[in-house]
Amino acid sequence: MSGRVAVVTGAARGIGAAVVHQLAADGWRVVAVDICADLPGLHYPLARREELAALATAWPGTVLDVPADVRDPRAMADAVKLARDTFGGLDAAVAAAAVMAGGSPLWESTDEEWDTLFDVGVRGVFNLARAAVPELLARPQPRSGRFVALASAAAHKGLWHLAGYNAAKHAVIGLIRGLACDLRGTRVTATAVSPGSTRTEMLRATADLYGLVDTAAFAQHQLTERLLEPEEVASAVAWLCGPHSVAVTGTVVHADGGFTA
């Protein structure tokens, strides 16, 4: 896999950071993107600049850390341009940026919560796709471009007091299915990965919405009877970015520990 190039959003921590580490370990060069700032409508802190910078420190010359907002189309275009100008092109884009909001019935949800969920979790995927796909298609034949979006088990199963998050993640699945159809015959694929309850700061935020002291309580919903680790989900994402996933497009990989079984 030496010489391949990826852009990963939501990269500063959690599954996004694990994807960056996995791809870098596999020989990829990566532009790691994260907003590194808090957002309105959320009741927990997002990743900090030093967390994103730590990726570049861990992989000098291999990972570039870029503070940028997925809600900003120009920022996504700039990140893709950086990949092209620095590393020579683009072979994969991973849309891992997402946020958690909710904790009340749908009819009590605020506009701020709803807008933040969709602006980051859906429009952010769209903005990355719009910037990245033309660059993936610019690779010479036989190309093997990959676009991978992080959805969630919540895209497939209703969750109490998280209807907005359900809706946003379901929209990601629809976006991926449509994108895959648009990419028909190009040798560029589009897939989604739906994790289950994974040991991340976002799961901690979910536990807080439910008034749970320990995130381990979520493990009861998975056949694994334990929380997933970010690295376990990242392995699925990295495989989808690689050459052996050529037959997988327009669909979802359920890396959910059996949550939706």
Residue pairs with C-beta under 8 A, 6 or more apart in sequence:
1 26
1 27
1 28
1 242
1 243
2 27
3 27
3 29
4 27
4 28
4 29
4 91
4 92
4 241
5 28
5 29
5 30
5 31
5 83
5 87
5 88
5 89
5 90
5 91
5 92
6 23
6 28
6 29
6 30
6 31
6 83
6 90
6 91
6 92
6 93
6 94
6 241
7 30
7 31
7 33
7 79
7 80
7 83
7 90
7 92
7 93
7 94
7 128
7 132
8 16
8 19
8 20
8 23
8 30
8 31
8 32
8 33
8 93
8 94
8 96
9 16
9 33
9 34
9 70
9 76
9 79
9 94
9 95
9 96
9 97
9 124
9 128
10 16
10 33
10 34
10 70
10 95
10 96
10 97
10 98
10 150
11 17
11 19
11 20
11 30
11 32
11 33
11 34
11 52
11 55
11 65
11 96
12 32
12 34
12 36
12 46
12 47
12 48
12 51
12 52
12 55
13 34
13 47
13 51
13 200
13 201
14 96
14 198
14 200
14 201
14 202
14 230
15 96
15 150
15 195
15 198
15 200
15 230
15 233
15 234
15 237
16 32
16 34
16 94
16 96
16 97
16 150
17 32
17 51
17 55
17 230
18 229
18 230
18 231
18 233
18 234
19 94
19 96
19 234
19 237
19 238
20 30
20 32
20 55
20 59
20 63
21 55
21 58
21 59
21 231
21 234
22 231
22 234
22 235
22 237
22 238
23 30
23 92
23 238
23 241
24 30
24 58
24 59
24 62
24 63
26 238
26 242
28 62
28 91
28 92
28 241
29 62
29 63
29 83
29 86
29 87
30 55
30 59
30 62
30 63
30 64
31 63
31 64
31 66
31 79
31 80
31 82
31 83
31 86
31 87
32 52
32 55
32 56
32 63
32 64
32 65
32 66
33 66
33 67
33 68
33 70
33 75
33 76
33 79
33 97
34 47
34 51
34 52
34 66
34 67
34 68
34 97
35 46
35 47
35 67
35 68
35 69
35 70
35 97
36 46
36 47
36 48
36 49
36 51
36 52
36 67
37 46
37 67
37 69
38 45
38 46
39 46
39 99
39 116
39 120
40 112
40 116
41 101
41 110
41 112
41 113
41 115
41 116
41 117
42 99
42 100
42 101
42 116
42 205
43 101
43 103
43 205
43 208
43 209
44 100
44 201
44 202
44 204
44 205
44 208
46 99
47 201
49 67
52 65
52 66
52 67
53 65
55 63
55 65
56 63
56 64
56 65
64 82
64 86
66 78
66 79
66 82
68 75
68 76
68 78
68 79
69 75
70 76
70 95
70 97
70 120
70 123
70 124
70 125
70 127
70 128
71 119
71 120
71 123
71 124
71 127
72 127
73 127
73 130
73 131
75 127
76 127
76 128
76 130
76 131
76 132
77 131
79 131
80 90
80 93
80 131
80 132
80 135
83 89
83 90
83 135
84 90
84 135
89 135
89 138
89 139
90 132
90 135
90 136
90 138
90 139
90 145
91 136
91 139
91 144
91 145
91 146
91 241
92 136
92 145
92 146
92 147
92 148
92 241
93 128
93 129
93 132
93 133
93 136
93 146
93 147
93 148
94 148
94 149
94 150
94 237
94 241
95 124
95 125
95 128
95 129
95 147
95 148
95 149
95 150
95 172
96 150
96 237
97 120
97 121
97 124
98 120
98 121
98 124
98 150
98 152
98 168
98 169
98 202
99 116
99 117
99 120
99 121
99 202
100 165
100 202
100 205
100 206
100 209
101 113
101 114
101 116
101 117
101 164
101 165
102 109
102 113
102 161
102 162
102 163
102 164
102 165
102 209
103 161
103 162
103 209
103 210
104 161
105 161
105 163
106 163
106 164
109 163
109 164
113 164
114 164
117 164
117 165
117 167
117 168
118 167
118 168
118 171
121 165
121 168
121 169
121 171
121 172
122 168
122 171
122 172
122 175
125 149
125 172
125 175
126 175
129 147
129 175
129 179
129 190
132 147
133 145
133 147
133 179
133 183
133 188
136 143
136 145
136 146
136 147
136 188
137 143
137 145
137 186
137 188
139 145
141 187
142 187
143 186
143 187
143 188
144 187
144 188
144 243
144 246
145 186
145 187
145 188
145 189
146 188
146 189
146 191
146 240
146 241
146 242
146 245
147 176
147 179
147 183
147 188
147 189
147 190
147 191
148 190
148 191
148 192
148 193
148 237
148 240
148 241
149 172
149 175
149 176
149 190
149 191
149 192
149 193
150 172
150 192
150 193
150 195
150 233
150 237
151 169
151 172
151 173
151 176
151 192
151 193
151 194
151 252
152 165
152 169
152 194
152 195
153 194
153 195
153 196
153 197
153 254
153 256
153 259
153 260
154 162
154 165
154 166
154 169
155 166
155 169
155 170
155 172
155 173
155 192
155 194
155 252
156 194
156 252
156 254
156 260
157 259
157 260
158 166
159 165
159 166
161 209
161 210
162 206
162 209
169 194
172 192
173 192
173 194
173 252
176 190
176 191
176 192
176 250
176 252
177 250
177 251
179 190
180 189
180 190
180 191
180 249
180 250
180 251
181 250
183 189
183 190
183 249
187 246
189 240
189 245
189 246
189 248
189 249
189 250
190 249
190 250
191 240
191 245
191 248
191 249
191 250
191 251
191 252
191 253
192 251
192 252
192 253
193 233
193 236
193 237
193 240
193 252
193 253
193 255
194 252
194 253
194 254
194 255
194 256
194 260
195 228
195 233
195 255
195 256
196 221
196 222
196 224
196 228
196 255
196 256
196 257
196 258
196 259
196 260
197 203
197 215
197 218
197 219
197 221
197 222
197 227
197 228
197 257
197 259
198 227
198 228
198 229
198 230
198 232
198 233
199 215
199 227
199 228
199 229
199 230
200 230
203 215
203 218
203 227
204 215
206 215
206 218
207 213
207 214
207 215
207 217
207 218
212 218
215 227
216 227
218 227
219 225
219 226
219 227
221 259
222 228
222 256
222 257
222 258
222 259
223 257
223 258
223 259
223 261
224 257
224 258
226 257
227 257
228 255
228 256
228 257
232 255
233 255
236 253
236 255
239 245
240 248
240 253
254 260
